[in-house]
Each structure stands twice: as structure tokens, then as C-alpha cells.
Amino acid sequence: MQTGLLWFDSDPNRGLVAKIEDAARRYREKFGQTPDTCYINSSVLAVVGAPNVVSNMAVRVIPATNILPNHFWVGVEGL
């Protein structure tokens, strides 16, 4: 993914799925296209149960070491 939207959400009271959904919604609003990929910090998926929660999402969630915690880089793979 060459371009995308970098979303920040550090609210400890919100779940991971809600944060990703908000980032995807904002991407759709801004670019008029539904994102299919979300890169997040690898340590976020290390939380017990997180891989199972995000595996059922429409957006593919990919752990990455170059994404800061509480940041979500959403976009369309291949663009």
C-alpha cells in the first residue's frame, strides 16, 4: 500500500474493532472508496484474543513494526 489514511485513537475505553471501523469509515468519507487493509502495531495483536477478533473483519488487519501504537494506517492494497 503506497498511500492511505493514518488514523490515531488512544482511547483506552474503546475496543480495537471500533477503532479500526472508525478509521475505515473516515477513509470512505474522505476518498469515496472502501479500504481493504489496515496496518497496526504488532504489539496490539499480541493481546490475548485480538487475532480472533480482527480475523472476522471486512478489512484485513496486518501487524507491522513500523506503525506506532494507537495508529491505524488504512487504505486499498495495491494503490
ABEGO torsion letter per residue (X at the ends): XABBBBBBBABAABBAAAAAAAAAAAAAAAAGBBBABBBBBAAAAABBGAAAAAAABABBBBBBAABBBGBBBBEBBGX
